[in-house]
Amino acid sequence: MATLSGVPPGRAGRIWLRERLATARRAGDLLDRKLRALRAEQETARQRERDAEADWTRSYRDADRWLLRAVLIEGVRQLFDTGAQPARLEVRWVSTVGAVHPVDVDCRPAPWPDDDSLPGTAAVVEAAAAYRDAVRAAAVFAAAAATRSALDREASLTRRRLRAVSDRRIPGLERALRERTAALAESERAELVRLRWAIRPDHPDTAAG
């Protein structure tokens, strides 16, 4: 363990160490409470991620089945020559127990082009609707995964900080405080002995006077 630096000498050092130790203990308590809160948020985030993944997987499979039907009816070239536009995505971010993550996802897939020249069988319409649902589900899943990842990173960082305070900072301060207290006690005992010798009538210096 590295020796603490900046400790004032004497009794001032003991006061300094006590103040730093109290601060370190408060920091450890706050980090412990933060870690427990993060663990609760992690469990919630993992469940939301699992649910979102299941919904996205189901939506994608449904869309894939409708796409296969539409391809069999319309043909690949005609089906994809629609000039479709990209989806629009808006994300709102928040901070939860120090972890910044997405909270609201507004995904707006492009509407199906309203053009009589475009494919328009029931299978194509259903496939387009299914893929719009799949895109929205994918956005929700991505946000849920990002939230879980952000909480995991913050929890890992908090655990490292807590270990640094609990396993190194606090024990180091406690040991330094014990050593300083013992040194002061020894110094006070030595000073008391010197004072007693100084006031004894048979002390050589007293007799000489």
CYANA upper distance limits for C-alpha pairs under 8 A (distance plus 0.5 A):
  1 MET  CA    168 ARG  CA      8.29
  1 MET  CA    172 GLY  CA      7.69
  4 LEU  CA    172 GLY  CA      8.10
  4 LEU  CA    173 LEU  CA      8.34
  4 LEU  CA    176 ALA  CA      8.13
  7 VAL  CA     13 GLY  CA      5.89
  7 VAL  CA     16 TRP  CA      7.41
  7 VAL  CA     17 LEU  CA      7.83
  8 PRO  CA     12 ALA  CA      6.36
  8 PRO  CA     13 GLY  CA      4.82
  8 PRO  CA     16 TRP  CA      7.73
  9 PRO  CA     13 GLY  CA      5.62
 10 GLY  CA     14 ARG  CA      7.47
 10 GLY  CA    180 ARG  CA      8.31
 10 GLY  CA    184 LEU  CA      7.54
 11 ARG  CA     15 ILE  CA      6.96
 11 ARG  CA    184 LEU  CA      7.83
 12 ALA  CA     16 TRP  CA      6.61
 13 GLY  CA     17 LEU  CA      6.56
 13 GLY  CA    180 ARG  CA      8.07
 14 ARG  CA     18 ARG  CA      6.68
 14 ARG  CA    177 LEU  CA      6.74
 14 ARG  CA    180 ARG  CA      6.79
 14 ARG  CA    181 THR  CA      7.33
 15 ILE  CA     19 GLU  CA      6.77
 16 TRP  CA     20 ARG  CA      6.76
 17 LEU  CA     21 LEU  CA      6.46
 17 LEU  CA    173 LEU  CA      6.94
 17 LEU  CA    176 ALA  CA      7.97
 17 LEU  CA    177 LEU  CA      6.46
 18 ARG  CA     22 ALA  CA      6.66
 18 ARG  CA    177 LEU  CA      7.60
 19 GLU  CA     23 THR  CA      6.75
 20 ARG  CA     24 ALA  CA      6.59
 20 ARG  CA    173 LEU  CA      7.95
 21 LEU  CA     25 ARG  CA      6.64
 21 LEU  CA    170 ILE  CA      6.80
 21 LEU  CA    173 LEU  CA      6.37
 21 LEU  CA    174 GLU  CA      7.54
 22 ALA  CA     26 ARG  CA      6.77
 23 THR  CA     27 ALA  CA      6.67
 24 ALA  CA     28 GLY  CA      6.60
 24 ALA  CA    165 VAL  CA      7.16
 24 ALA  CA    169 ARG  CA      7.56
 24 ALA  CA    170 ILE  CA      6.67
 25 ARG  CA     29 ASP  CA      6.68
 25 ARG  CA    170 ILE  CA      7.39
 26 ARG  CA     30 LEU  CA      6.70
 27 ALA  CA     31 LEU  CA      6.60
 27 ALA  CA    165 VAL  CA      8.13
 28 GLY  CA     32 ASP  CA      6.56
 28 GLY  CA    162 LEU  CA      6.47
 28 GLY  CA    165 VAL  CA      6.54
 28 GLY  CA    166 SER  CA      6.88
 29 ASP  CA     33 ARG  CA      6.75
 30 LEU  CA     34 LYS  CA      6.59
 31 LEU  CA     35 LEU  CA      6.55
 31 LEU  CA    158 THR  CA      7.05
 31 LEU  CA    159 ARG  CA      8.47
 31 LEU  CA    161 ARG  CA      8.07
 31 LEU  CA    162 LEU  CA      6.35
 32 ASP  CA     36 ARG  CA      6.81
 32 ASP  CA    162 LEU  CA      7.31
 33 ARG  CA     37 ALA  CA      6.73
 34 LYS  CA     38 LEU  CA      6.60
 34 LYS  CA     97 VAL  CA      7.31
 34 LYS  CA    158 THR  CA      8.13
 35 LEU  CA     39 ARG  CA      6.66
 35 LEU  CA    155 ALA  CA      6.61
 35 LEU  CA    158 THR  CA      6.80
 35 LEU  CA    159 ARG  CA      7.43
 36 ARG  CA     40 ALA  CA      7.00
 37 ALA  CA     41 GLU  CA      6.87
 37 ALA  CA     97 VAL  CA      7.78
 38 LEU  CA     42 GLN  CA      6.46
 38 LEU  CA     97 VAL  CA      7.04
 38 LEU  CA    151 LEU  CA      7.27
 38 LEU  CA    154 GLU  CA      8.34
 38 LEU  CA    155 ALA  CA      6.58
 39 ARG  CA     43 GLU  CA      6.86
 39 ARG  CA    155 ALA  CA      7.79
 40 ALA  CA     44 THR  CA      7.07
 41 GLU  CA     45 ALA  CA      6.55
 41 GLU  CA    151 LEU  CA      7.92
 42 GLN  CA     46 ARG  CA      6.50
 42 GLN  CA    148 ARG  CA      6.82
 42 GLN  CA    151 LEU  CA      6.62
 42 GLN  CA    152 ASP  CA      7.43
 43 GLU  CA     47 GLN  CA      6.84
 44 THR  CA     48 ARG  CA      6.79
 45 ALA  CA     49 GLU  CA      6.57
 45 ALA  CA    144 ALA  CA      7.31
 45 ALA  CA    147 THR  CA      7.17
 45 ALA  CA    148 ARG  CA      5.69
 46 ARG  CA     50 ARG  CA      6.69
 46 ARG  CA    148 ARG  CA      6.59
 47 GLN  CA     51 ASP  CA      6.68
 48 ARG  CA     52 ALA  CA      6.48
 48 ARG  CA    144 ALA  CA      6.86
 49 GLU  CA     53 GLU  CA      6.47
 49 GLU  CA    141 PHE  CA      6.76
 49 GLU  CA    144 ALA  CA      5.40
 49 GLU  CA    145 ALA  CA      6.14
 49 GLU  CA    148 ARG  CA      7.78
 50 ARG  CA     54 ALA  CA      6.68
 51 ASP  CA     55 ASP  CA      6.71
 52 ALA  CA     56 TRP  CA      6.56
 52 ALA  CA    137 ALA  CA      7.48
 52 ALA  CA    140 VAL  CA      6.92
 52 ALA  CA    141 PHE  CA      5.24
 52 ALA  CA    144 ALA  CA      7.51
 53 GLU  CA     57 THR  CA      6.51
 53 GLU  CA    138 ALA  CA      8.41
 53 GLU  CA    141 PHE  CA      6.05
 54 ALA  CA     58 ARG  CA      6.62
 55 ASP  CA     59 SER  CA      6.57
 55 ASP  CA    137 ALA  CA      6.96
 56 TRP  CA     60 TYR  CA      6.47
 56 TRP  CA    134 ALA  CA      6.54
 56 TRP  CA    137 ALA  CA      5.27
 56 TRP  CA    138 ALA  CA      5.99
 56 TRP  CA    141 PHE  CA      7.25
 57 THR  CA     61 ARG  CA      6.67
 58 ARG  CA     62 ASP  CA      6.75
 59 SER  CA     63 ALA  CA      6.66
 59 SER  CA    130 ALA  CA      7.36
 59 SER  CA    131 TYR  CA      8.13
 59 SER  CA    133 ASP  CA      7.01
 59 SER  CA    134 ALA  CA      5.33
 59 SER  CA    137 ALA  CA      7.57
 60 TYR  CA     64 ASP  CA      6.50
 60 TYR  CA    130 ALA  CA      8.24
 60 TYR  CA    131 TYR  CA      7.56
 60 TYR  CA    134 ALA  CA      5.72
 61 ARG  CA     65 ARG  CA      6.72
 62 ASP  CA     66 TRP  CA      6.88
 62 ASP  CA    130 ALA  CA      7.05
 63 ALA  CA     67 LEU  CA      6.54
 63 ALA  CA    127 ALA  CA      6.13
 63 ALA  CA    128 ALA  CA      8.29
 63 ALA  CA    130 ALA  CA      5.13
 63 ALA  CA    131 TYR  CA      5.68
 63 ALA  CA    134 ALA  CA      7.45
 64 ASP  CA     68 LEU  CA      6.76
 64 ASP  CA    127 ALA  CA      8.23
 65 ARG  CA     69 ARG  CA      6.98
 65 ARG  CA    127 ALA  CA      8.47
 66 TRP  CA     70 ALA  CA      6.64
 66 TRP  CA    123 ALA  CA      6.73
 66 TRP  CA    124 VAL  CA      7.93
 66 TRP  CA    126 GLU  CA      6.97
 66 TRP  CA    127 ALA  CA      5.12
 66 TRP  CA    130 ALA  CA      7.93
 67 LEU  CA     71 VAL  CA      6.56
 67 LEU  CA    123 ALA  CA      8.11
 67 LEU  CA    124 VAL  CA      7.72
 67 LEU  CA    127 ALA  CA      5.75
 68 LEU  CA     72 LEU  CA      6.75
 69 ARG  CA     73 ILE  CA      6.85
 69 ARG  CA    123 ALA  CA      6.67
 70 ALA  CA     74 GLU  CA      6.29
 70 ALA  CA     75 GLY  CA      7.86
 70 ALA  CA     79 LEU  CA      8.04
 70 ALA  CA    121 THR  CA      8.36
 70 ALA  CA    123 ALA  CA      5.44
 70 ALA  CA    124 VAL  CA      5.55
 70 ALA  CA    127 ALA  CA      7.48
 71 VAL  CA     75 GLY  CA      5.10
 71 VAL  CA     76 VAL  CA      5.84
 71 VAL  CA     79 LEU  CA      7.28
 73 ILE  CA    123 ALA  CA      8.32
 74 GLU  CA     78 GLN  CA      6.88
 74 GLU  CA     79 LEU  CA      6.55
 74 GLU  CA    119 PRO  CA      7.71
 75 GLY  CA     79 LEU  CA      6.56
 76 VAL  CA     80 PHE  CA      6.80
 77 ARG  CA     81 ASP  CA      6.71
 78 GLN  CA     82 THR  CA      8.30
 78 GLN  CA    119 PRO  CA      7.70
 79 LEU  CA    119 PRO  CA      6.85
 79 LEU  CA    124 VAL  CA      8.24
 82 THR  CA    113 PRO  CA      7.91
 82 THR  CA    118 LEU  CA      6.83
 84 ALA  CA    110 ALA  CA      7.53
 84 ALA  CA    112 TRP  CA      7.89
 84 ALA  CA    113 PRO  CA      7.57
 85 GLN  CA    110 ALA  CA      6.15
 86 PRO  CA    109 PRO  CA      7.34
 86 PRO  CA    110 ALA  CA      6.62
 87 ALA  CA    107 CYS  CA      7.48
 87 ALA  CA    108 ARG  CA      6.03
 87 ALA  CA    109 PRO  CA      4.46
 87 ALA  CA    110 ALA  CA      5.66
 88 ARG  CA    107 CYS  CA      6.31
 88 ARG  CA    108 ARG  CA      5.52
 88 ARG  CA    109 PRO  CA      6.66
 88 ARG  CA    110 ALA  CA      7.99
 89 LEU  CA    105 VAL  CA      7.65
 89 LEU  CA    106 ASP  CA      6.25
 89 LEU  CA    107 CYS  CA      5.01
 89 LEU  CA    108 ARG  CA      6.78
 90 GLU  CA    105 VAL  CA      6.40
 90 GLU  CA    106 ASP  CA      5.56
 90 GLU  CA    107 CYS  CA      6.95
 91 VAL  CA    102 PRO  CA      6.81
 91 VAL  CA    103 VAL  CA      7.84
 91 VAL  CA    104 ASP  CA      6.21
 91 VAL  CA    105 VAL  CA      5.21
 91 VAL  CA    106 ASP  CA      6.86
 92 ARG  CA    102 PRO  CA      6.17
 92 ARG  CA    103 VAL  CA      6.28
 92 ARG  CA    104 ASP  CA      5.63
 92 ARG  CA    105 VAL  CA      7.16
 93 TRP  CA    100 VAL  CA      7.22
 93 TRP  CA    101 HIS  CA      5.94
 93 TRP  CA    102 PRO  CA      4.77
 93 TRP  CA    103 VAL  CA      6.10
 93 TRP  CA    104 ASP  CA      7.77
 94 VAL  CA    100 VAL  CA      6.07
 94 VAL  CA    101 HIS  CA      6.20
 94 VAL  CA    102 PRO  CA      6.78
 94 VAL  CA    103 VAL  CA      6.86
 95 SER  CA     99 ALA  CA      5.69
 95 SER  CA    100 VAL  CA      4.71
 95 SER  CA    101 HIS  CA      6.81
 96 THR  CA    100 VAL  CA      6.90
 96 THR  CA    101 HIS  CA      8.15
 98 GLY  CA    154 GLU  CA      7.42
 99 ALA  CA    150 ALA  CA      6.22
 99 ALA  CA    151 LEU  CA      6.11
 99 ALA  CA    153 ARG  CA      8.46
 99 ALA  CA    154 GLU  CA      6.25
100 VAL  CA    147 THR  CA      8.37
100 VAL  CA    150 ALA  CA      7.07
101 HIS  CA    143 ALA  CA      8.44
101 HIS  CA    146 ALA  CA      7.06
101 HIS  CA    147 THR  CA      5.45
101 HIS  CA    150 ALA  CA      6.68
102 PRO  CA    143 ALA  CA      6.29
102 PRO  CA    144 ALA  CA      8.24
102 PRO  CA    146 ALA  CA      7.61
102 PRO  CA    147 THR  CA      6.69
103 VAL  CA    143 ALA  CA      7.83
103 VAL  CA    147 THR  CA      8.31
105 VAL  CA    139 ALA  CA      7.46
105 VAL  CA    140 VAL  CA      6.88
105 VAL  CA    143 ALA  CA      7.65
107 CYS  CA    135 VAL  CA      8.20
107 CYS  CA    136 ARG  CA      6.00
107 CYS  CA    139 ALA  CA      7.20
108 ARG  CA    136 ARG  CA      7.80
109 PRO  CA    132 ARG  CA      6.13
109 PRO  CA    135 VAL  CA      7.50
109 PRO  CA    136 ARG  CA      7.89
110 ALA  CA    132 ARG  CA      8.39
112 TRP  CA    128 ALA  CA      7.44
113 PRO  CA    118 LEU  CA      8.08
114 ASP  CA    118 LEU  CA      8.44
116 ASP  CA    120 GLY  CA      8.04
119 PRO  CA    124 VAL  CA      7.19
120 GLY  CA    124 VAL  CA      6.52
120 GLY  CA    125 VAL  CA      6.79
121 THR  CA    125 VAL  CA      6.88
122 ALA  CA    126 GLU  CA      6.55
123 ALA  CA    127 ALA  CA      6.49
124 VAL  CA    128 ALA  CA      6.63
125 VAL  CA    129 ALA  CA      6.76
126 GLU  CA    130 ALA  CA      6.52
127 ALA  CA    131 TYR  CA      6.62
128 ALA  CA    132 ARG  CA      6.76
129 ALA  CA    133 ASP  CA      6.86
130 ALA  CA    134 ALA  CA      6.68
131 TYR  CA    135 VAL  CA      6.57
132 ARG  CA    136 ARG  CA      6.88
133 ASP  CA    137 ALA  CA      6.65
134 ALA  CA    138 ALA  CA      6.49
135 VAL  CA    139 ALA  CA      6.79
136 ARG  CA    140 VAL  CA      6.89
137 ALA  CA    141 PHE  CA      6.62
138 ALA  CA    142 ALA  CA      6.56
139 ALA  CA    143 ALA  CA      6.74
140 VAL  CA    144 ALA  CA      6.66
141 PHE  CA    145 ALA  CA      6.59
142 ALA  CA    146 ALA  CA      6.62
143 ALA  CA    147 THR  CA      6.63
144 ALA  CA    148 ARG  CA      6.77
145 ALA  CA    149 SER  CA      6.61
146 ALA  CA    150 ALA  CA      6.59
147 THR  CA    151 LEU  CA      6.73
148 ARG  CA    152 ASP  CA      6.60
149 SER  CA    153 ARG  CA      6.74
150 ALA  CA    154 GLU  CA      6.76
151 LEU  CA    155 ALA  CA      6.53
152 ASP  CA    156 SER  CA      6.63
153 ARG  CA    157 LEU  CA      6.71
154 GLU  CA    158 THR  CA      6.56
155 ALA  CA    159 ARG  CA      6.60
156 SER  CA    160 ARG  CA      6.88
157 LEU  CA    161 ARG  CA      6.80
158 THR  CA    162 LEU  CA      6.53
159 ARG  CA    163 ARG  CA      6.63
160 ARG  CA    164 ALA  CA      6.70
161 ARG  CA    165 VAL  CA      6.78
162 LEU  CA    166 SER  CA      6.37
163 ARG  CA    167 ASP  CA      5.78
163 ARG  CA    168 ARG  CA      7.86
164 ALA  CA    168 ARG  CA      5.82
164 ALA  CA    169 ARG  CA      6.80
165 VAL  CA    169 ARG  CA      5.14
165 VAL  CA    170 ILE  CA      6.37
166 SER  CA    170 ILE  CA      6.08
166 SER  CA    171 PRO  CA      7.65
167 ASP  CA    171 PRO  CA      6.90
168 ARG  CA    172 GLY  CA      6.36
169 ARG  CA    173 LEU  CA      6.72
170 ILE  CA    174 GLU  CA      6.57
171 PRO  CA    175 ARG  CA      6.54
172 GLY  CA    176 ALA  CA      6.65
173 LEU  CA    177 LEU  CA      6.49
174 GLU  CA    178 ARG  CA      6.68
175 ARG  CA    179 GLU  CA      6.68
176 ALA  CA    180 ARG  CA      6.54
177 LEU  CA    181 THR  CA      6.45
178 ARG  CA    182 ALA  CA      6.53
179 GLU  CA    183 ALA  CA      6.56
180 ARG  CA    184 LEU  CA      6.60
181 THR  CA    185 ALA  CA      6.61
182 ALA  CA    186 GLU  CA      6.61
183 ALA  CA    187 SER  CA      6.59
184 LEU  CA    188 GLU  CA      6.56
185 ALA  CA    189 ARG  CA      6.67
186 GLU  CA    190 ALA  CA      6.67
187 SER  CA    191 GLU  CA      6.62
188 GLU  CA    192 LEU  CA      6.60
189 ARG  CA    193 VAL  CA      6.73
190 ALA  CA    194 ARG  CA      6.81
191 GLU  CA    195 LEU  CA      6.72
192 LEU  CA    196 ARG  CA      6.71
193 VAL  CA    197 TRP  CA      6.76
194 ARG  CA    198 ALA  CA      6.59
195 LEU  CA    199 ILE  CA      6.92
196 ARG  CA    200 ARG  CA      6.86
197 TRP  CA    203 HIS  CA      7.02
198 ALA  CA    203 HIS  CA      7.26
198 ALA  CA    205 ASP  CA      8.49
198 ALA  CA    206 THR  CA      8.13
199 ILE  CA    203 HIS  CA      7.96
199 ILE  CA    206 THR  CA      8.25
200 ARG  CA    206 THR  CA      8.05
201 PRO  CA    206 THR  CA      6.65
201 PRO  CA    207 ALA  CA      7.40
202 ASP  CA    206 THR  CA      7.22
202 ASP  CA    207 ALA  CA      6.65
203 HIS  CA    207 ALA  CA      6.73
204 PRO  CA    208 ALA  CA      6.71
205 ASP  CA    209 GLY  CA      7.04
